Amino acid sequence: MSNQIHRLARLAGLFAGLALLGPPGALAAGPLTWSAPAQIDLQPAIEAGSIDSISCPSAALCVAGDDAGNILSSTNPGGGRAAWSSAAVDVHTGGQFSIEGASCPSTTLCVAVDEGGGVLTSSNPTGGAAAWTRAAVDGSASGLSSIACPSVSSCVAVDGDGKAFASASPAGGAATWVSEDIDGANSLSSVSCPTTYFCAAVDDKGNVLTDTAPSATWTVTHLTSRALLSVSCASASLCIAADDEGAVWSSSAPTTGASAWHSATVSDGVGMKALECETPSFCVATGDAIHYSANPTGGSAAWTKVGSSFNFEPTALTCVGTSFCAAGDDDGDIAVSTSPTTGAGWTPAEVDGAPTLFGVSCPRVTRCFADDDSGDILVSSQPTGGASAWRAIDVGSHQSSGSFYGLACPSVFLCVAPIDFGPYGTSGSGGYGSYSKTPAGSPTSWRTIALLHGADPVVHGFFNAGCARTSLCAITQDDGTLFVSTSPTKPKTWKKKSSKGQHAGVFCPRRGRCVAPGGSCPTRSFCAVLKTVGDGVGDGRVSTSTAPARGAKRWKTVTIDRGNVLTSISCATAKLCFAVDSIGNVFYSTRPTAASSWHVADRVAGPLYAISCPSSGLCIAVGANGVAVTGSNS
């Protein structure tokens, strides 16, 4: 994971526990009309999401959740990447919650749980983020870890603090969920309920817990000193549990004590995070590969490894009957099989790999560029035209370069993009950027430049470029150092520059406009930048100056987004600025020096990381999952 993602992830964690001081009001009427988000970047990401849960109520509907708060859904699960859609469902103040479990008892009800203690429900799981509702059910710090819904009127969830939560109306909100302390302070990892009157759960201390009626007390049975990761019960008379060293524990009488449970090594020392037993003669398990058994109580010899011909180690698994299974892994792959007992039946495809867009720059209203963490440059001559109006240029493959983070294009004939941590394979080294004099051309039109030279050790990545003109550009190193060039296509012209006496992160030449990578200086007499809480990432404050070259004392700071992380700001003029934050808010102000002048213009489901406003009539913001949103007055 790159430095920039680490920075954002740390801050997301910092602010995730902070609540806004009051509920957001109605969206203010802004000067621009904002479009619905469009996924403009579909290229594979360097680091895809981890699929932690999956449920298929039928072979024609699968729903999965990942560690970035996304719900993935498909009505053709075996159709590859194009058949799956992603919705940022679980995005909240300062970041997002990992979706840890999912259960769909029917095609018209899906229930998921997250690490923040939330229960998410939908009667239309393919309907996008708006079709999902979240209820804050569990206030524990560990969050909910698993859920099982044997019917639309019965769900049981477990958490990391030894609690079980039950509901007869899972979509009815938090008040419909009743909690019970069943396992002391132990962390419950998985629950399975084959019927409405029987459930089994497992924990990190090697215990199996069983409940034979909704009102009954859970019975604890200790099996092993190893952590149990998953459990699946085909019925009240057959349960299989799996531990963190690749053994399965099976019982045909799971409520009668430890002597009724027997272990067998199956997964060669690799923990088995998911199990699915549809019938007593059909069980599928994960681990170092996919394993199948027609006799799960028959010991190690009764289990067969399937799918060993491909590199696929699932972390989530679901089956519909004995002729359809789907599994997801921590690389964003989902494999679907209509012949799950044979390796040939499993075909993994990456479905959760949309890149994150970290930069956007529009030198004209008819030409915009964006960059992502996969080394792609995206270009559009009609940025309000939706996904089809954008074209991706795979610069990273041509250069073998790392992730781009915040390009700047002072004209249609020059773009400069920082590279965080340099070319692939040079871990610990950085100091590279990329430029092109024909940025909308082929990948070979882009050139890698070294921003640092000689014996200077390079331990920092670079992010956020800014250009006052084609002959003055600056790039920020992640320790706050500015590198400036008056001839940005020539590597040796890039020099470290001190901002002593100036506002941090701003470089002001003797003549002309100041340069503020990550900020905005639309005129000589006005600049706006984000205040930071470290590592170059903003908090909720904006600093402005009507005399930016006159020193640090001429700057004024206002708070516009209390409790959240501002990520980018762009000013079309000194009297019209826009900013975005990491939970998808778009702010605007016609008097940016006054906090009371800032209002929310739009709210997008998912983090936004960059915004560019080439005129007072057009803005483009980009962010996670390859999404762009445009604001225009047309």
C-alpha positions as CSV (number, residue, x, y, z in Angstrom):
1,M,0.0,0.0,0.0
2,S,1.3,3.4,-0.9
3,N,2.3,6.2,1.5
4,Q,-0.7,8.3,0.4
5,I,-3.1,5.5,1.1
6,H,-1.5,4.9,4.5
7,R,-1.9,8.6,5.2
8,L,-5.5,8.6,4.3
9,A,-6.1,5.3,6.1
10,R,-4.5,6.6,9.3
11,L,-6.6,9.8,9.3
12,A,-9.8,7.8,8.4
13,G,-9.2,5.8,11.6
14,L,-8.5,9.0,13.6
15,F,-11.8,10.6,12.6
16,A,-13.9,7.5,12.4
17,G,-14.7,7.7,16.0
18,L,-15.6,11.4,15.9
19,A,-19.2,12.5,15.5
20,L,-20.3,15.6,13.7
21,L,-21.4,18.4,16.1
22,G,-24.9,18.2,14.6
23,P,-26.9,16.5,11.9
24,P,-26.2,17.8,8.4
25,G,-28.8,20.2,7.1
26,A,-30.4,20.3,3.7
27,L,-27.9,20.8,0.9
28,A,-27.3,24.5,0.2
29,A,-28.2,25.8,-3.2
30,G,-24.9,26.2,-4.9
31,P,-23.7,28.0,-8.0
32,L,-23.4,24.7,-9.9
33,T,-25.6,21.7,-10.5
34,W,-23.9,18.4,-9.7
35,S,-24.1,15.2,-11.7
36,A,-24.6,11.7,-10.3
37,P,-21.2,10.0,-9.8
38,A,-19.9,8.3,-12.9
39,Q,-17.2,5.5,-12.7
40,I,-14.8,6.8,-15.3
41,D,-11.9,4.6,-14.4
42,L,-12.4,0.8,-14.7
43,Q,-8.7,-0.2,-15.0
44,P,-7.5,-2.9,-12.6
45,A,-6.1,-1.5,-9.3
46,I,-2.7,-2.2,-7.9
47,E,-4.3,-3.3,-4.6
48,A,-7.8,-4.6,-5.0
49,G,-10.3,-4.8,-2.2
50,S,-10.5,-7.8,0.2
51,I,-13.8,-9.6,-0.1
52,D,-14.7,-10.6,3.4
53,S,-18.3,-11.8,2.9
54,I,-20.6,-13.2,0.2
55,S,-24.1,-14.6,0.0
56,C,-26.1,-15.9,-3.0
57,P,-29.8,-16.5,-2.4
58,S,-29.9,-18.0,-5.9
59,A,-27.6,-18.8,-8.8
60,A,-28.9,-15.6,-10.4
61,L,-28.0,-13.2,-7.5
62,C,-24.8,-12.8,-5.5
63,V,-24.0,-10.1,-3.0
64,A,-20.6,-9.6,-1.5
65,G,-19.0,-7.1,0.9
66,D,-15.4,-5.8,1.0
67,D,-13.1,-4.2,3.5
68,A,-13.7,-0.7,2.1
69,G,-17.4,-0.6,2.7
70,N,-18.5,-1.6,-0.8
71,I,-21.3,-3.9,-1.6
72,L,-20.7,-5.9,-4.8
73,S,-23.6,-7.4,-6.6
74,S,-24.4,-9.4,-9.7
75,T,-27.3,-11.0,-11.4
76,N,-24.8,-13.0,-13.5
77,P,-22.2,-13.9,-11.0
78,G,-20.1,-16.0,-13.5
79,G,-20.1,-13.2,-16.0
80,G,-16.7,-11.7,-15.0
81,R,-15.8,-8.2,-14.0
82,A,-18.4,-6.5,-16.3
83,A,-21.2,-8.4,-14.7
84,W,-20.5,-7.0,-11.2
85,S,-21.4,-3.6,-9.9
86,S,-19.9,-1.9,-6.8
87,A,-21.7,0.5,-4.5
88,A,-20.0,2.5,-1.6
89,V,-22.7,1.6,0.9
90,D,-20.8,1.7,4.2
91,V,-18.9,5.1,4.1
92,H,-19.1,7.3,7.1
93,T,-17.4,10.2,8.9
94,G,-13.7,10.0,8.2
95,G,-13.7,6.8,6.3
96,Q,-15.5,3.5,5.8
97,F,-16.3,0.2,7.7
98,S,-15.3,-3.2,6.5
99,I,-18.3,-5.4,5.7
100,E,-17.6,-8.6,7.7
101,G,-20.6,-10.8,7.0
102,A,-23.6,-11.1,4.7
103,S,-26.7,-13.2,4.5
104,C,-29.4,-13.1,1.9
105,P,-32.3,-15.4,2.9
106,S,-34.2,-14.3,-0.2
107,T,-33.6,-12.3,-3.4
108,T,-35.6,-9.5,-1.8
109,L,-33.7,-9.3,1.5
110,C,-30.0,-9.1,2.1
111,V,-28.5,-8.3,5.5
112,A,-24.8,-7.5,6.2
113,V,-22.8,-6.5,9.2
114,D,-19.8,-4.3,9.6
115,E,-16.8,-3.8,11.9
116,G,-18.5,-0.6,13.2
117,G,-21.4,-2.5,14.7
118,G,-23.8,-1.7,11.9
119,V,-26.4,-3.8,10.3
120,L,-27.0,-3.0,6.6
121,T,-30.2,-4.2,4.9
122,S,-31.7,-4.0,1.4
123,S,-34.7,-5.3,-0.3
124,N,-33.0,-4.4,-3.7
125,P,-29.4,-5.4,-3.2
126,T,-28.4,-4.5,-6.8
127,G,-30.0,-1.0,-6.5
128,G,-26.8,0.8,-5.5
129,A,-25.9,2.7,-2.3
130,A,-29.3,4.3,-2.0
131,A,-31.0,0.9,-1.8
132,W,-29.2,0.1,1.5
133,T,-30.0,1.2,5.0
134,R,-27.6,1.1,8.0
135,A,-28.7,0.7,11.6
136,A,-26.2,1.1,14.5
137,V,-26.9,-2.0,16.4
138,D,-23.7,-2.9,18.3
139,G,-21.8,-0.2,20.3
140,S,-18.8,-2.4,21.1
141,A,-15.4,-1.4,19.9
142,S,-14.8,-4.7,18.1
143,G,-17.9,-4.5,15.9
144,L,-20.0,-7.3,14.3
145,S,-18.2,-10.2,12.7
146,S,-20.8,-12.6,11.2
147,I,-24.5,-13.0,10.5
148,A,-26.8,-15.8,9.6
149,C,-30.4,-15.4,8.5
150,P,-32.3,-18.7,8.1
151,S,-35.4,-16.8,7.0
152,V,-36.5,-13.2,6.2
153,S,-37.9,-13.0,9.8
154,S,-35.0,-14.4,11.7
155,C,-31.3,-13.2,11.8
156,V,-28.6,-13.8,14.4
157,A,-25.3,-11.8,14.4
158,V,-22.2,-12.1,16.6
159,D,-19.5,-9.7,17.6
160,G,-15.9,-9.5,18.9
161,D,-17.0,-9.0,22.5
162,G,-18.9,-12.2,23.1
163,K,-22.3,-10.9,22.3
164,A,-25.1,-12.3,20.0
165,F,-27.8,-10.1,18.5
166,A,-31.1,-11.5,17.3
167,S,-33.9,-9.9,15.3
168,A,-37.3,-11.1,14.0
169,S,-37.4,-8.0,11.7
170,P,-33.8,-7.4,10.6
171,A,-34.8,-4.4,8.3
172,G,-36.7,-2.8,11.1
173,G,-33.9,-0.7,12.6
174,A,-31.7,-0.9,15.7
175,A,-34.7,-1.2,18.1
176,T,-35.6,-4.6,16.6
177,W,-32.3,-6.2,17.6
178,V,-31.9,-7.8,21.0
179,S,-28.4,-8.5,22.4
180,E,-27.2,-11.2,24.8
181,D,-23.8,-11.8,26.4
182,I,-23.0,-15.4,25.5
183,D,-19.2,-15.8,25.5
184,G,-17.7,-13.6,28.1
185,A,-15.0,-11.4,26.6
186,N,-14.1,-13.8,23.8
187,S,-14.2,-12.8,20.2
188,L,-16.9,-14.6,18.2
189,S,-15.8,-15.1,14.6
190,S,-18.7,-16.9,12.9
191,V,-22.3,-18.0,13.3
192,S,-24.4,-20.5,11.4
193,C,-28.2,-21.0,11.7
194,P,-29.6,-23.8,9.5
195,T,-33.0,-23.3,11.0
196,T,-34.8,-20.6,13.1
197,Y,-34.5,-22.8,16.2
198,F,-30.8,-23.8,16.0
199,C,-27.6,-21.8,15.8
200,A,-23.9,-22.5,16.3
201,A,-21.1,-20.0,16.8
202,V,-17.3,-20.2,17.2
203,D,-14.8,-18.0,18.9
204,D,-11.0,-17.2,19.1
205,K,-10.5,-19.4,22.1
206,G,-11.5,-22.7,20.4
207,N,-15.1,-22.8,21.7
208,V,-18.3,-23.8,19.9
209,L,-21.5,-22.3,21.2
210,T,-24.9,-23.7,20.4
211,D,-28.4,-22.4,20.9
212,T,-31.5,-24.7,20.4
213,A,-34.2,-22.0,20.7
214,P,-34.4,-18.3,20.5
215,S,-35.0,-18.0,24.2
216,A,-32.6,-20.7,25.3
217,T,-29.2,-20.1,26.9
218,W,-26.2,-20.7,24.6
219,T,-24.1,-23.7,25.6
220,V,-20.3,-23.4,25.4
221,T,-18.2,-26.4,24.4
222,H,-14.4,-26.1,24.4
223,L,-12.7,-28.0,21.5
224,T,-9.2,-26.7,21.0
225,S,-6.6,-24.2,22.1
226,R,-6.6,-22.9,18.5
227,A,-8.8,-20.1,17.3
228,L,-11.9,-21.2,15.4
229,L,-12.5,-19.1,12.3
230,S,-15.7,-20.4,10.8
231,V,-18.6,-22.7,11.3
232,S,-21.3,-24.2,9.1
233,C,-24.2,-26.4,10.0
234,A,-26.2,-28.3,7.4
235,S,-28.7,-29.1,10.1
236,A,-29.1,-29.3,13.9
237,S,-27.4,-32.7,13.6
238,L,-24.3,-31.8,11.6
239,C,-21.9,-28.9,12.2
240,I,-18.4,-28.4,10.8
241,A,-16.0,-25.8,12.4
242,A,-12.5,-24.8,11.1
243,D,-9.5,-23.5,12.9
244,D,-6.6,-21.2,12.1
245,E,-4.2,-24.1,11.4
246,G,-6.2,-25.9,8.7
247,A,-8.1,-28.5,10.7
248,V,-11.9,-29.1,10.5
249,W,-13.9,-30.1,13.6
250,S,-17.1,-32.1,12.8
251,S,-20.0,-33.4,14.9
252,S,-23.2,-35.2,14.2
253,A,-24.4,-34.2,17.7
254,P,-23.0,-30.7,18.2
255,T,-24.9,-30.0,21.4
256,T,-23.7,-33.1,23.4
257,G,-20.3,-32.0,24.4
258,A,-16.6,-32.0,23.3
259,S,-16.5,-35.8,23.0
260,A,-19.0,-35.6,20.1
261,W,-16.5,-33.5,18.0
262,H,-13.6,-34.9,16.0
263,S,-10.8,-33.1,14.2
264,A,-9.1,-33.7,10.8
265,T,-6.3,-31.8,9.1
266,V,-7.5,-30.6,5.8
267,S,-5.8,-27.3,4.7
268,D,-2.1,-27.9,5.2
269,G,-1.6,-25.4,8.0
270,V,-3.5,-22.6,6.4
271,G,-6.5,-21.2,8.4
272,M,-9.9,-21.9,6.9
273,K,-11.9,-18.7,7.0
274,A,-15.0,-19.9,5.3
275,L,-17.1,-23.1,5.3
276,E,-20.4,-24.0,3.6
277,C,-22.3,-27.3,4.2
278,E,-25.5,-27.4,2.2
279,T,-26.3,-31.0,3.1
280,P,-24.7,-33.7,5.3
281,S,-23.1,-35.0,2.1
282,F,-21.9,-31.7,0.6
283,C,-19.4,-29.5,2.3
284,V,-17.0,-27.0,0.8
285,A,-14.2,-25.3,2.7
286,T,-11.5,-22.7,2.0
287,G,-7.9,-22.5,3.1
288,D,-4.8,-23.1,1.0
289,A,-7.3,-23.9,-1.8
290,I,-10.9,-25.0,-2.1
291,H,-11.7,-28.3,-0.4
292,Y,-14.7,-30.6,-0.8
293,S,-16.1,-33.5,1.1
294,A,-19.1,-35.7,0.6
295,N,-18.6,-37.2,4.1
296,P,-17.4,-34.3,6.3
297,T,-17.2,-36.4,9.4
298,G,-15.0,-39.0,7.7
299,G,-11.6,-37.6,8.7
300,S,-8.8,-36.1,6.5
301,A,-9.1,-38.7,3.8
302,A,-12.7,-37.7,3.2
303,W,-11.7,-34.2,2.0
304,T,-10.4,-33.5,-1.5
305,K,-8.5,-30.4,-2.6
306,V,-10.0,-28.9,-5.7
307,G,-8.9,-25.9,-7.8
308,S,-5.2,-26.4,-7.0
309,S,-4.3,-25.3,-10.6
310,F,-4.9,-21.6,-9.8
311,N,-3.8,-19.2,-7.2
312,F,-7.0,-18.6,-5.3
313,E,-7.3,-18.8,-1.6
314,P,-10.9,-17.7,-0.7
315,T,-11.8,-15.8,2.4
316,A,-15.6,-15.9,1.8
317,L,-17.8,-18.6,0.5
318,T,-21.5,-19.4,-0.2
319,C,-23.4,-22.2,-2.0
320,V,-26.9,-22.6,-3.4
321,G,-27.7,-26.3,-3.3
322,T,-25.0,-28.6,-4.5
323,S,-24.5,-27.3,-8.0
324,F,-23.6,-23.6,-7.5
325,C,-21.0,-22.0,-5.2
326,A,-19.3,-18.6,-5.2
327,A,-16.1,-17.6,-3.3
328,G,-14.2,-14.3,-2.8
329,D,-10.6,-13.7,-1.8
330,D,-8.5,-10.8,-0.4
331,D,-7.4,-9.8,-3.9
332,G,-10.8,-8.8,-5.1
333,D,-11.4,-12.0,-7.0
334,I,-14.7,-13.9,-7.1
335,A,-14.8,-17.4,-8.4
336,V,-18.1,-19.0,-9.4
337,S,-18.6,-22.7,-10.1
338,T,-21.6,-24.8,-11.3
339,S,-19.4,-27.9,-10.6
340,P,-17.9,-27.0,-7.3
341,T,-16.6,-30.5,-6.5
342,T,-14.0,-30.2,-9.4
343,G,-11.2,-27.8,-9.9
344,A,-12.2,-27.1,-13.5
345,G,-15.5,-25.7,-12.2
346,W,-13.9,-22.7,-10.4
347,T,-13.0,-19.6,-12.5
348,P,-11.8,-16.6,-10.5
349,A,-12.2,-13.1,-11.9
350,E,-11.2,-9.8,-10.4
351,V,-14.5,-7.9,-9.7
352,D,-13.4,-5.6,-6.9
353,G,-10.5,-3.7,-8.3
354,A,-11.6,-0.2,-9.3
355,P,-8.7,2.2,-8.7
356,T,-8.7,5.3,-6.6
357,L,-8.4,8.6,-8.5
358,F,-6.1,10.9,-6.5
359,G,-5.7,13.8,-8.9
360,V,-7.6,15.9,-11.5
361,S,-6.6,18.9,-13.4
362,C,-8.4,20.8,-16.1
363,P,-6.4,23.4,-18.1
364,R,-9.5,24.1,-20.1
365,V,-13.2,23.4,-19.7
366,T,-12.9,21.2,-22.8
367,R,-9.8,19.2,-21.6
368,C,-9.5,17.4,-18.2
369,F,-6.9,14.9,-17.0
370,A,-7.0,12.6,-13.9
371,D,-4.6,10.1,-12.4
372,D,-5.0,7.0,-10.4
373,D,-3.1,4.6,-8.1
374,S,-2.6,2.1,-11.0
375,G,-0.4,4.4,-13.0
376,D,-3.2,5.4,-15.4
377,I,-3.8,8.9,-16.8
378,L,-7.4,9.6,-17.8
379,V,-8.3,12.2,-20.3
380,S,-11.6,13.8,-21.5
381,S,-12.6,16.6,-23.9
382,Q,-16.1,16.5,-22.5
383,P,-15.8,16.0,-18.7
384,T,-19.5,16.3,-18.1
385,G,-20.2,13.5,-20.6
386,G,-20.1,10.6,-18.1
387,A,-17.9,7.5,-18.1
388,S,-17.9,7.1,-21.9
389,A,-16.3,10.5,-22.3
390,W,-13.2,9.5,-20.5
391,R,-10.3,7.5,-21.9
392,A,-7.5,5.7,-19.9
393,I,-3.9,5.8,-20.9
394,D,-1.9,3.0,-19.3
395,V,1.3,5.0,-18.5
396,G,2.3,2.8,-15.6
397,S,2.8,-0.3,-17.8
398,H,4.9,1.7,-20.3
399,Q,7.1,3.2,-17.6
400,S,6.9,0.4,-15.0
401,S,6.1,3.3,-12.7
402,G,4.2,3.4,-9.4
403,S,1.1,5.2,-8.5
404,F,0.3,8.7,-9.6
405,Y,-0.9,11.1,-6.9
406,G,-2.2,14.5,-7.8
407,L,-1.1,15.7,-11.3
408,A,-1.0,19.3,-12.5
409,C,-1.7,20.4,-16.1
410,P,-1.0,24.1,-16.6
411,S,-1.9,23.7,-20.3
412,V,-3.1,21.0,-22.7
413,F,0.5,20.7,-23.8
414,L,2.0,19.9,-20.4
415,C,1.1,17.7,-17.4
416,V,3.3,16.9,-14.5
417,A,2.5,13.9,-12.2
418,P,4.3,12.9,-9.0
419,I,5.0,9.2,-8.4
420,D,4.7,7.9,-4.9
421,F,7.7,5.7,-4.2
422,G,9.0,5.6,-7.7
423,P,9.1,2.7,-10.1
424,Y,7.9,-0.7,-9.1
425,G,10.5,-2.9,-7.5
426,T,12.4,0.0,-5.9
427,S,10.9,-0.2,-2.5
428,G,12.3,2.4,-0.2
429,S,13.3,4.7,-3.1
430,G,11.4,7.5,-4.6
431,G,11.9,11.0,-5.9
432,Y,10.3,10.4,-9.3
433,G,7.7,12.2,-11.3
434,S,6.3,11.9,-14.8
435,Y,5.6,14.5,-17.4
436,S,4.2,14.8,-21.0
437,K,4.1,17.5,-23.6
438,T,1.3,15.6,-25.3
439,P,-0.6,14.2,-22.2
440,A,-3.6,13.0,-24.2
441,G,-1.4,11.0,-26.5
442,S,0.0,7.5,-26.2
443,P,1.7,6.0,-23.1
444,T,5.1,6.6,-24.7
445,S,4.5,10.3,-24.7
446,W,5.0,10.3,-20.9
447,R,8.5,10.4,-19.5
448,T,9.8,9.6,-16.1
449,I,11.9,12.3,-14.4
450,A,14.1,12.1,-11.3
451,L,13.3,14.8,-8.9
452,L,16.2,13.9,-6.6
453,H,19.8,13.2,-7.7
454,G,23.2,12.1,-6.5
455,A,23.7,10.4,-3.1
456,D,20.7,12.0,-1.5
457,P,18.8,9.1,0.2
458,V,15.2,8.9,-0.9
459,V,12.8,7.6,1.7
460,H,9.8,9.8,1.0
461,G,7.2,9.6,-1.7
462,F,5.8,12.5,-3.7
463,F,2.2,13.7,-4.1
464,N,0.3,16.8,-5.3
465,A,1.8,18.8,-8.1
466,G,0.9,22.4,-8.8
467,C,1.8,24.7,-11.7
468,A,1.4,28.5,-11.9
469,R,2.3,28.3,-15.5
470,T,4.2,25.9,-17.8
471,S,7.5,27.4,-16.6
472,L,6.8,27.1,-12.9
473,C,5.7,23.9,-11.2
474,A,6.1,22.4,-7.7
475,I,5.7,19.0,-6.2
476,T,5.2,18.2,-2.5
477,Q,7.3,15.5,-0.8
478,D,5.4,13.7,1.9
479,D,7.5,15.3,4.7
480,G,6.3,18.7,3.5
481,T,9.4,19.7,1.4
482,L,8.7,21.5,-1.8
483,F,10.5,20.7,-5.1
484,V,10.2,23.5,-7.6
485,S,11.3,23.8,-11.3
486,T,11.1,26.6,-13.9
487,S,11.6,24.0,-16.6
488,P,9.7,21.0,-15.3
489,T,10.5,18.6,-18.2
490,K,14.2,18.8,-17.3
491,P,15.1,16.7,-14.3
492,K,18.1,18.6,-13.0
493,T,16.1,21.8,-12.8
494,W,14.0,20.5,-9.9
495,K,15.4,21.9,-6.6
496,K,14.3,21.8,-3.0
497,K,12.8,25.1,-1.9
498,S,12.3,26.4,1.5
499,S,8.9,28.0,2.3
500,K,10.5,29.9,5.3
501,G,8.5,33.1,5.8
502,Q,5.7,31.8,3.6
503,H,2.7,29.7,4.4
504,A,3.6,26.0,4.6
505,G,3.3,24.3,1.3
506,V,3.3,27.5,-0.8
507,F,6.1,28.8,-3.0
508,C,6.0,32.4,-4.1
509,P,8.4,33.6,-6.8
510,R,9.5,37.2,-6.9
511,R,7.1,37.8,-9.7
512,G,3.9,36.1,-10.8
513,R,1.5,33.8,-9.1
514,C,2.4,31.6,-6.1
515,V,2.4,27.9,-6.5
516,A,0.5,25.7,-3.9
517,P,0.6,21.9,-4.7
518,G,-2.7,20.6,-3.4
519,G,-4.0,24.2,-3.1
520,S,-5.2,26.8,-5.5
521,C,-3.9,30.3,-6.5
522,P,-6.1,31.6,-9.3
523,T,-4.6,35.1,-9.2
524,R,-1.5,36.8,-7.9
525,S,-3.4,38.3,-5.0
526,F,-5.2,35.2,-3.8
527,C,-4.4,31.7,-2.7
528,A,-6.3,29.0,-0.7
529,V,-4.7,25.9,0.8
530,L,-5.8,23.2,3.2
531,K,-4.4,23.2,6.7
532,T,-2.9,19.8,7.6
533,V,-2.7,17.5,10.6
534,G,0.5,15.9,9.4
535,D,1.8,14.0,6.3
536,G,0.2,16.6,4.0
537,V,-3.4,15.6,4.6
538,G,-5.9,18.2,5.5
539,D,-8.2,18.3,8.5
540,G,-11.3,20.5,8.3
541,R,-9.6,23.9,7.9
542,V,-8.9,26.1,4.9
543,S,-6.2,28.9,4.9
544,T,-6.6,31.8,2.5
545,S,-4.6,35.0,1.8
546,T,-5.2,38.1,-0.3
547,A,-1.5,38.8,-0.2
548,P,0.1,35.3,-0.4
549,A,3.6,36.6,-1.3
550,R,3.7,38.9,1.8
551,G,4.5,36.2,4.3
552,A,2.8,33.7,6.6
553,K,1.2,36.4,8.8
554,R,-1.1,37.4,5.9
555,W,-3.0,34.1,6.0
556,K,-6.3,33.5,7.7
557,T,-7.6,30.0,8.7
558,V,-11.2,29.0,9.0
559,T,-12.9,25.7,9.9
560,I,-15.4,24.6,7.3
561,D,-15.7,20.8,7.8
562,R,-15.5,20.1,11.5
563,G,-14.5,16.5,12.4
564,N,-13.7,15.4,8.8
565,V,-10.7,15.3,6.5
566,L,-10.6,17.8,3.7
567,T,-8.6,16.4,0.7
568,S,-8.5,19.0,-2.0
569,I,-9.5,22.6,-2.8
570,S,-9.8,24.5,-6.1
571,C,-10.8,28.1,-6.7
572,A,-12.1,29.3,-10.1
573,T,-11.7,32.9,-8.9
574,A,-10.8,34.6,-5.6
575,K,-14.6,34.7,-4.9
576,L,-15.5,31.2,-5.8
577,C,-13.8,28.2,-4.2
578,F,-14.8,24.5,-4.0
579,A,-13.4,21.8,-1.6
580,V,-14.0,18.1,-1.1
581,D,-13.5,15.7,1.8
582,S,-12.9,12.0,2.5
583,I,-16.6,11.2,3.1
584,G,-17.8,12.7,-0.2
585,N,-18.9,16.2,0.7
586,V,-18.4,19.0,-1.9
587,F,-18.2,22.4,-0.3
588,Y,-18.4,25.8,-2.0
589,S,-17.9,29.4,-1.0
590,T,-18.3,32.8,-2.6
591,R,-16.3,34.4,0.2
592,P,-13.7,31.8,1.1
593,T,-12.1,33.9,3.8
594,A,-15.2,33.6,6.0
595,A,-16.3,30.3,7.6
596,S,-20.0,31.2,7.4
597,S,-19.7,31.5,3.6
598,W,-18.9,27.8,3.2
599,H,-21.8,25.4,2.4
600,V,-22.2,21.8,1.3
601,A,-23.1,21.8,-2.4
602,D,-23.3,18.1,-2.9
603,R,-22.8,14.8,-1.1
604,V,-21.4,11.7,-2.8
605,A,-21.4,8.2,-1.5
606,G,-17.7,7.6,-1.2
607,P,-14.5,9.5,-0.6
608,L,-13.4,12.3,-2.9
609,Y,-9.7,13.1,-3.1
610,A,-9.3,15.8,-5.7
611,I,-11.2,18.6,-7.4
612,S,-10.4,21.0,-10.3
613,C,-12.5,24.0,-11.4
614,P,-11.2,25.4,-14.7
615,S,-14.0,28.1,-14.6
616,S,-16.8,29.4,-12.5
617,G,-19.1,27.2,-14.5
618,L,-17.4,23.8,-14.3
619,C,-15.8,21.6,-11.6
620,I,-14.7,18.0,-11.6
621,A,-14.1,16.0,-8.5
622,V,-12.7,12.4,-8.4
623,G,-12.2,9.8,-5.7
624,A,-12.4,6.2,-4.7
625,N,-13.7,3.4,-7.0
626,G,-12.7,5.3,-10.1
627,V,-15.6,7.7,-9.6
628,A,-16.0,11.3,-10.9
629,V,-18.7,13.9,-10.2
630,T,-19.1,17.1,-12.2
631,G,-20.7,20.4,-11.3
632,S,-21.7,22.8,-14.1
633,N,-24.1,25.7,-14.8
634,S,-25.3,24.3,-18.1
